[in-house]
Amino acid sequence: MEFAAFFAEYGLIVLLGLLLVFMFWSSRRRMQKQKAEQEVKARQTVPGAEVLLQGGLYGTIVAYDPENLDQPAIVEIAPGVDIKVHSQAILRVVDPAEGVVSEDELIESEADEAEYVADVADGDITSIDDDRKSASGESTDTDPGAKPQA
């Protein structure tokens, strides 16, 4: 009978407390999910990607600055027809651009190219065979007495 008396006096307060905890938990979970979706959208929003705008127009991104969201994005909706839209007007990425090189990949490839050019200039790489050997990690010794590595 004690349980019934406790529930009669404090049941509504306990129920409201549980409801409040559930609301905070579900709100936080929803915010985390939205943040993850925004990060995925930001990674896919690169020039060359096909997007759906909030007005229902489909287009291809020509220019977009993910660092400055106040800067308008330029979207090509038809060949030769570019429009400026607010970056938040991009509803979703329909077809992520494949083969588009990110800035980090570009910097890495430029560093690899500079290293290759330096190796050629130093004489470390003198032929295509030397180039293949250096790429596979083999020795480029040209000493006739050296044994080939197997």
Secondary structure, 3 states (H helix, E strand, C coil): CHHHHHHHHHHHHHHHHHHHHHHHHHHHHHHHHHHHHHHHHHHHCCCCCEEEECCCCEEEEEECCCCCCCCCEEEEEECCEEEEECHHHEEEEEECCCCCCCHHHHHHHHHHHHHHHHHHHHCCCCCHHHHHHHHHCCCCCCCCCCCCCC
